[in-house]
């Protein structure tokens, strides 16, 4: 019996649409086809226990592809693959080799385990070959998503990550608190949110900021992004899970929240809280306005602030960062592949 659900994206992304909207487009398409239901009683879920195989976005960075893989858990899938070209994989591995070499130099353990990982990556880079699906593969279900048809943001509504609706359905709902954080975010999301918030002064919502890693935090501070959050009155948390975990910080009881986190189960983020899930870009607009905007307001508020996408959505390439360069002495200590 086929154990995979095949998702193929085609067409061109429309203005204002983000990768998080494409993540939400997968369950949204299944809902429209009758293959996913929201209610718990007699729930139908075509993804349950299956592998989610995604194609049609081959030039995504690995960090971007992770958004899709990460969200597959909310579909109750057993796993997820995103078919990429070799170039983003090569770029990601080269970056992480330098990161792990830096970890070894700074005494992280176990050095030999890290070195074996480095060696495996170097071996693949010497002859880069990616797995490919069989041409005649049989799937449990096939979902085709036309990017041209996704013209407004898609968000999960309170309180179910499967309850995906277009922005126009929930426009105007008052937002009390906004959380930009969790493993569903990366450094680009914080730059984008800051661009949206720039010049807005003190905002009407309680805004929480929690990048996933300390490395992201350090880079964002160096770039002045945290200054924008400070002017907006945001509360900056220690990098990590924060509100997403549900047992650390909490929102106010009965608050209506817009969050970039992975899930919005009842009482997870706060007692009787109503939690929407969506993109960091839309989260910043909600934080600035204090409510869910109309599509027109969303586009107007974002404006041309995200036009320099190459700089905004630039990821940490450790092989290009001087702070992670190995000292000459320790570079000589790197064990060759053949010796590991």
Secondary structure, DSSP 8 states (H G I E B T S, - for coil): ---EEEEEEES---TT--HHHHHHHHHHHHHHTTSB--SSTT--BTTTTSEEEEES-TT--HHHHHHHHHHGGGGT-SEEEE---HHHHHHHHHHHHHHHHHHHHTT-S-HHHHHHHHHHHHHHHHT-------TT---SEEEEEEGGG--S-EEE-TT-TT-EEEHHHHTT-B--EEEEESTT--HHHHHHHHHHHTT--S-SSEEEEE-SSHHHHHHHHHTTHHHHHHHHT-EE--SS-GGGTSSSS---TT-EEEE-SS---TTTSSTT-EEEE--HHHHHHHHHHSB---HHHHHHHHTTTT--HHHHT----GGG-GGG---HHHHTTS--GGG-
